[in-house]
């Protein structure tokens, strides 16, 4: 497999047959298969046997994308609108001046006290349970550290489907199994989550708001239903990602507090800039302590310079959250409404993306490229969910909305090929 002699999807011989061919004990082959399965190289489906995974666990879904050539409008990148991001120079200058006066040396506290105070106040206001707090290098870094703190190779993780492509890559890269959970506009489907937990999922990752790619946002009724499901499995590791904080105008309905181990992650990337690489992480004492301990053995801490710059941005009100949320909402709703007028259903309850179900994903992406529009293929974000395309509307203008809707409608329902027979 490592040499590429076995192709993706190719079945492996039964263990006893391979043991006889190699002249080894069947237990040796069984142990080898188990190791390959735990590392995400192969997958096993009961009596149907084992086969090579369709995609190696370490292969990023970024390769499953349509390159956007020059001259094509790029609505595939998933980035925030640069015009809605705050200037950073003054905040970093102030943080650097503080660092000059009080240099950060080895052994310093890893979390800036004022950052912890402001973050905790915001979490309290949103109903996130009390717990210790630490800082990670973005949402995905926090999620990875929490999963690694509790799970072992082969454990199952319930993830949203469609969901964030990098999470779908991260889980198998850690040697864990992804168990898909369907999503609608109000978040993960309770019945799907129950099925995943009964099937052995030891952890669940939920996006509270601005879900990527669908824009789902967990509503109050859905939160109650999900809490009821998770409460039946109190040993489940519950991870919540609130990366949409600061760019959404829908209230947060956290799930935390019903399991023994939990983590809540809130990043600044979407509202303040992806390059800040900072996320606040709170959770139960054991989880946060394990994350801090492992972090000390690696990078040590997230730059106090960055933490202090974020404090300054927060304190100065550098981002007008309601105005940013309103801008993204108007762009989403304008496209969704324009598509509805053309008979095309689309989803985008929060955040900066619109998800459009399509019958032929590859064809739709190709036809849109030909029309001058670059969108993200849904294959980057899904496992067993139906096909779709993701449109990032963060920089979409009012003048572009109609032509884009026309192009999508045409791409979703291409004109029939004429027969001259």
N, C-alpha and C positions, 0 to 999 in steps of 0.2 A: 504493500500500500504506500509506504513511504517513497518507493522508487517510481510509483505511478503505474506499476504493472497491472493493478486492479483498478478498474474504472468506478466512478461514482455510481451507486445503485447496483453494482454487481453482487450477486449472492455469494456467500462464503460456503464452503463445503460443510456438511454436518461434522460435529466435533469428533465423533468416533471414526468417521471415514478419514478425516485429516490425521488423526492420531495413528491410524494404521498406515497411512501413506508415509508419514514421517518416522514411524517406528518409535513413538513415545507413548507415555501413559495418557489416557483420555483426560485425566485430571489436569495434566499440564496444559493441554489445549483449552480446556474449560477455563483455567486461570488466565491464559493469554487472551481469550475472547472477553473475559470479564474486564481485564485491564483496558483493552481497546474500547469496550463499551463505556467504561467510566470516563475515559479520556475524550469521548465524543467522536471517535474515529469510525465506529460501526454502530448499527442499531439493530435491535432484535425485536421481532414481532411474533412471539409465540411459536406456533407450529410452522409458520412460514419461514422460520430460520433467521439467520443474520445476514446483513448486507452492508456494503460500504456506504457511509452517509453520503447523501447527495452533495454536500458541501463540507469540506473540512472545518472543524470548529474554529480555527483561527483565521479563516477567510472572511474578510469584511464584506458586508453587504454594499459598501460603497462601490464595489466593482459591478454591482447590479444596477447600473444607472445608464441613462442616455447622455452621452457627452453633448453639451450645448455649444455648437459652433458659433463663431463670430457672426454677428448680425441677427442672431436669434434671441428673443427676449427670454431671459433666464428667470423662470418661476419655479425652479427645482431645488434651489440651494438650501432652503429652510432657515435663512438668516433673518434677523430683525432688520428693520428699516434704519440705516445709519443716521437718517435725519431725526429719528426719535431717541437716539442714544445721547447721553450727556457728554460734554467735554470732560476730559480726564486730567488735563494738565495741572489745573490748580489743586485738585485733590491730591495728586501724587506729589506735587511740590510741597504741599503742607505736610504730607506724611514723611517725605524725605527730610524736611527741616526737623521734624520731631526725632527722626532716626539719627540725625547729626548730633542733636543734643543728648540723646539717650540711645547710643548704639545697641542694637539687638545682638546679643552674644549667645553662645551655647549655654543651655541651661535656663534660658528665659522661658516664661510662661508661653505656651504655644497658641493661646487664644487671647487676642486683645480684649481687655476687660470691657471697654466701651462697646465693642462689637457684640460681645456676649450680652451686655445689658440691653442694647437696642434690639437685637435679634429675639431675645427672650420676651421682651415687651410685645413685639409683633406676633410671636407665636401664641402668647397668652391671649391676645386680643382675638385670635382666630380659633381659639378653643383647642389648641394642641396641648396634650397633657404635659405636666411639668416633668423635667428630666435633665440630666447633665447635658452639656453642650460642647461640641468640638467643631473644627473647621476642616473641610476637605477641598481638594482641587477640582471642584465641579461636581455635578450630580452623579455622573457615571462613576467617578472615583469613589464617591461616598457609597453608592450602591454596591460596587465591587468589594469594598472593604467590609461592608456589613455581611454580605453573602459569605465571604471568606472567613469571617469571624465565627460563623455558626455551622456552615454546611461542609460536607465531605463529598468527594467525587462520587457521582452516581445519584446523588439526591435530586429530587424533582423540584422545580421552581415554576409556579403558575405565573404566566406572563400574558399581557394583553395581546390579542390578535384580531386586527392589526395593531402593531405597537412600534415603539421606537426601535429602529433597526439595530442600533448599537447595543441595546439591551439584549435583543435576540441573538446577537453574536457573542456578547459577553458571557451569557449563561453557559453555553457549551464550551467556550474557551476556558472556563473554570472547571471543566469536567462535570458539570451539572446537566440535568435533563430539563428541557423546556416543555412545559405542559400548557397548551394554548387555552386562553379564556376569551370568549367572544366579547365584543364591545358594541354598545350603541351610544346614542348621544348623551346618555346619563351615566356612562362609565361601564365597568365590567359587569357582565350578566351574572346575577347571583346563582342561577342554576348551573352555569358553566363553572363558576368558582367552586361550588359544592362538589361537582363531579371531579374537578382537579384535586381537591383536598382529599376526597375519598380514595382517589387513585394513588395517593401517597405524596402529593406535593408538600414539601416541608417548609416552603417559603412562598410568599406571593408579593409581587411588585405591582403597585397601583399608581397610576398618574391621576392626581386629584383634579387638575385643571389644565386646559390647553394641551390635551393629549395629542401626541404626535404619532400618526398623521391625521387622525379623524377630528380633532378639536373637541372631543368629548370632555364633559365636566361633570364630576360626581355630584348629583343633586341630593337634597336632604332625604327624600324617600329612598333613593338608591343607597345612600350611606347607611341608613337604618337596616336595609335588607342585607347589605354586605357585612355589616357588623354582626348581624344575627348568624350569618353563615360562618364567619371566622370564629365567633364565640364557641361554636361547636367543636372547634379544633384549637384549644388554647395554647398548644405547644408550637403552633405555626409562627414562623418569623414573618412579621408584617412590615413591609417597606413601602413608604409613601413618598412620591416624588412630586414636589410642588414647584417645578421649574418655571411655571407660568406666573408666579407671584410678581406683581408689578406691571403686568401687561394684560390682565383680565379684570372684568368688572362683575364677575360672578362670585358669590361668597364661597369660602372654603368650608367643606364638610368633612373633617378628618375622621379616619377610622380608628386611629390609635387608642389604646387603652383597654382592649378586649383580649389581648394575648400577653403571654409572659414576656416575650421578646419582641421589640418593635423599634422602628427607626423612621424618622421624618426628616426629609431632605428639602432644603430651600436654597436654590442657587440665584446668583445675580446676573447670569449670562444674558438672558433674553432682554432684561430691562436696562442693564448698565453696560453690557458689552461682553461678547464671548471670550475676549482675551483676558478678562479679569480672573478666570479660572478659580472661582471661590464659591463654595456652598456651605451653608450652616447645617449641621447634623445634630439632632437631638434624638433621644431614645431612652430605653431602660438603662439602668446603671451598668449591668453586665455588658450589654452591647457596646455602649459608648466607651467603656473602659477597655474592652478588647480592641476596638478600632484605634484608640489612642496609643495603646501599647504597641500594636503592629506598626503604626505610623512612626513611632519613635525609632523603630529599628530600620526604617527606610528613609523617606525624605526628612523625617524629624518634625517638621511643621510646615504650614502654609505661610508664605512670606508675611511677616508683620507689616512690611511696607504696603503690600496689597490690602491687608486687613484694615489698616489705618486709613488708606485712601477710600475704601468702601464706607468706613465710618463717616468720613467727611462728606461723601456723596449723600449718604442717608441723612445726616444732620442738616445739610444745606438744602434738602429737598430737590436734589438735582434732577429727579425724574418726576414729572406730574403723572402719577399712575393713572388716575381717571381719564386724563386726556389721551394718554398712550393707548389705554384699553379701548377708548371710544374710536380712535383712529383705526385700530385693527378691526374692531367690530364693524365699522361702516364699510370697510373694504371687503370683509368676508360676506356680509349680508348683501352687499350690492352684487357680488358675483353669484351667490346662491339664488337670489331673486331672479337675476338675469337668466340663469340656467333653468330655473323653474318655468319661466315664461316660454322657454324653448323645449319644455318637456323632459328636462334632464334633472334627476334627483341628485342632491349633493348634501354634504354634512360639514358643519363647522360652527359648533356652539361657542367656542372660545379659542383664543390664541391667534396664530397667524397663518394657519393652513386650512385648506378646504379639501375634503376627500370626495372624489367622484367615483362611484362604482361604474365599472365598464365591462362589457362582455369580452372584449379582446384587448388586454392590456398592452401588449407589444404593438399591435396595430394602431391603437389610439395614440400612444407616445410617438410613433413614427409619423403618423399623419399630422400631429400637432407640430412636430419639428419641421415638417415640410411647409406648414402654414406660418412658421415663424415664431412658434411658442415652445419653450422647453419646460417640461414638467417631469416630476419624479415618478418612475414606475412603481406600482404598488408592491412588486416582488421584494423590494428593499424592506418592507415593513410587515410582511405577513407570513404565516405558516400555512394554515388550512383555510383562512378566510378567503372569500371570493375576491376576484381581481378588482383593481381600482387604480386611480392615479392621484397623486398628491400635488396640489397647486399651492405654492407659497404666495400669499397675497400681500405680504408686508409692504412691498413697494408698488403695488398695483394702483394705477391712477384711474380716475373716473372715466377718462376718455378711452382707456384700454379695456374697460370691463365688457362693453358690448361686443367689440370684435373678438375678444377672448371667448366669451360665451358662445358666439357663433361658431368659432373654430372647434370648441369642445363638442358642441352639439353635432357638428359635421363629423368629427372624429369618432364619436360614440356611435353614431348612426350613419356610416358612410353610404353614399349613393349606390344603389344596386348596379351590378355590371350588366350592361345591355346584351341581350342575345340576338344575333342576326340570323340565327338558323331558322 
